[in-house]
Amino acid sequence: MAHQQFTGKLQEEMICPICLDILQDPATIDCGHNFCLSCITQSGEAADSVLKCPLCNKIVKRGTITPNWLLVNLVEKIQAMDPSDMQPETEELRCLRHGEKCHYFCEVDGKFLCVVCRESKDHKTHNTTLIEEAAQNYQGRIQSQIEVLQQKEREIIQVMAQGEHCIKVSMYQVELEKEKVIEAFRQLRKVLKEEKSFLLSRINWLGQEISKGEKLYVIFTKSQLNYLRKLKDSLKSRQCLPPGQLLQDIKIALCRSEAFRFLNPTPVSMDLEKKLSDIKSRHDSLTKSLKKFKDILQADSKKDKSKFLSGLSEEDRKSWYLAEKNDPKTNKTSEPELSPPVDRTTKPVLQNPKLSISLSPLFRKRNRDSFVSYSSNRDSSENLGSPGATNIEELKTMIDPLTLDAASAHPDLIISQDLKTVTLKPVPQRVCAGDTDPERFYPFRCVLGLPGLCSGCQTWEAELQGPEGGGCVVGVASELVPRKGMLQIEPLSGFWALRIAGSECQALTETGTREDLSVCLRKVGVHVNHECGKVVFYDATTSNHLYTFHASFPGQIFPFFRLLVPGTQITLSP
């Protein structure tokens, strides 16, 4: 019996304080307490380097958690024992003071009593009953308590159901408010767009009317000027005639000449001037209203944000900032911002290449959030973001015609006449006479593609050839990247690209970091969504998704190519 009691107590010592089960892979921390290895490593925040002991609250380092091999052996031996040895046998209750068998139970002290103890002065006045009767009475009380607990359990389940319903209602209200915000701003943009369209239509119509008046004014004034010149020439010609001819009808000629009056028409009618003045007034009024609205909105927004943040606890504030930083939809809704139309065929021109080089580090620092506001991912099932395009097969049907920008090409690059193929010379020049051209890349052997993209989507494909597959960098680049000096080809610098060399393919992510892609690429496809901030790469041969960059583009972006190995050739399609 003593053996069984010892075994039972030993088994209790093998219980994990966290999961309340037999220790699995026992581990010891600095304070000396033992836990399951998985239980103690999962306690607290996973990112923290320290944790609190669940028993004594002592701060310990995660790196100090060590396996307890002694407990491992004990657990294995206890689990290997016969289960019957674990069950305690019913022992005969005997009084520790008198050695007599206990027959009674004291209701007051809750102790077992022998006959002698029952008659002693300590228990003589207490209510005592036989052990069997007391056990039967307590069975009833236990059953009553079980029913009470069951009722509480039902109440808790009901409260939980109500709480979950309340949470669902709150989440529905959150989504509803989100849709209301999006709709409110969409309506505001719609009103502004309609007002802008109407004002521009009025101005354009007014310009057309003034242009018509200009034609009439020119015709009318020129006809009078021509008539005046005829009168003048007629009088001049009479001066050369003999007296008899000079005086013939002289009075009529002079009278006609004296009667001439220049009828100066109004260049712009008062009605058109009034309409132009009305447009100016409307524009001034609209500008004033928008400025007032903007000032009020900014002031209210500042107060609201301050009130919101001051009402958060320190932990909630950290959670808010983390969620705001990582949520790609924080500042981008389904409604794109209105932007003025820009000619997509415009090529970026560097007015001062030296200035661009000197400002490059500052540019990278100030535009870091613009370029890498979202993390990259490789989820092949993601929505590619194109209107109507749900997969790569559909993207391949939306390919845009593309050409190479010969003006930006390094002198060692050979551009075909149709501007579709670029080849790196087999023997590149060491010194380039044209390296001072501000539009050319130098010393990196790079070239841009046309047209650029400032809004909407663009899809194109490029076939790669060369010795052992060649070597190149393919992707897109911001219009703000420098053309001269060393280029750091990464998202922070305004490049979103893949490096393809032979059988290797890598995504150029952070500084000096490359993510290997398990593919041997010969034809690459690129899809760019300017509004959604996505650059999607896919294998144009197999139509498999390769990699997706997420960014917030600061302006116009262009297809970008860098050739690494002499003899490498890139051909655009179509």
Number of C-alpha atoms within 10 A of each C-alpha: 12 8 11 15 15 13 18 16 12 15 16 13 15 21 19 20 18 15 12 12 12 19 23 18 16 25 24 19 22 15 13 9 14 26 29 22 20 12 17 24 16 10 13 14 10 11 6 9 11 15 19 15 20 15 11 9 10 12 14 16 13 17 10 12 17 14 17 16 13 9 19 16 12 14 21 12 10 17 12 9 11 9 9 9 14 18 13 15 11 7 7 7 14 15 16 11 9 13 10 15 15 22 18 20 22 19 14 11 12 9 12 21 26 20 14 14 18 22 13 10 9 10 18 13 11 14 12 21 17 15 16 12 12 15 13 12 11 12 12 11 12 12 11 12 12 12 12 12 12 12 12 12 12 12 12 12 12 12 12 12 12 12 12 12 12 12 12 12 12 12 12 12 12 12 12 12 12 13 12 12 13 15 13 12 14 17 12 12 16 13 12 15 13 12 14 13 12 12 16 13 12 15 16 12 12 17 14 12 14 17 13 11 17 15 11 14 16 12 12 14 15 12 11 16 12 11 13 16 12 13 17 12 11 13 16 11 11 16 12 10 11 9 10 7 12 14 13 11 9 13 10 10 16 12 10 11 16 10 9 12 9 10 9 10 12 10 13 14 13 10 9 15 13 11 15 16 12 12 17 14 12 13 15 12 12 14 12 12 12 13 12 12 12 12 12 12 12 12 12 12 12 12 12 12 12 11 11 11 15 11 11 13 10 11 8 12 15 12 13 13 11 11 12 13 13 12 12 18 12 10 7 14 16 10 12 14 11 11 8 8 8 12 11 15 10 12 19 17 12 18 10 10 19 15 11 17 18 11 13 17 12 11 17 18 12 11 18 17 15 18 24 22 18 19 12 16 13 14 11 16 9 12 10 21 19 22 9 10 15 14 18 22 13 12 21 18 10 17 17 15 15 21 18 24 21 21 15 22 25 25 25 23 24 16 20 13 8 8 17 19 19 24 20 24 17 12 9 15 10 7 10 13 8 11 15 12 16 19 24 26 25 24 18 18 21 25 26 27 23 20 21 24 24 22 22 13 20 22 21 21 22 21 17 21 18 18 12 11 20 21 26 24 22 26 25 25 25 23 21 19 21 25 25 20 13 12 17 15 22 22 24 21 25 27 24 28 29 27 22 25 22 17 14 15 22 20 25 23 21 15 12 9 11 15 14 13 16 11 14 14 22 19 19 23 26 26 27 28 22 24 21 23 22 23 24 26 27 22 20 21 12 12 16 16 19 24 22 25 23 21 26 20 25 16 13 19 27 24 27 21 25 26 27 18 21 18 20 24 25 25 19 20 17 12
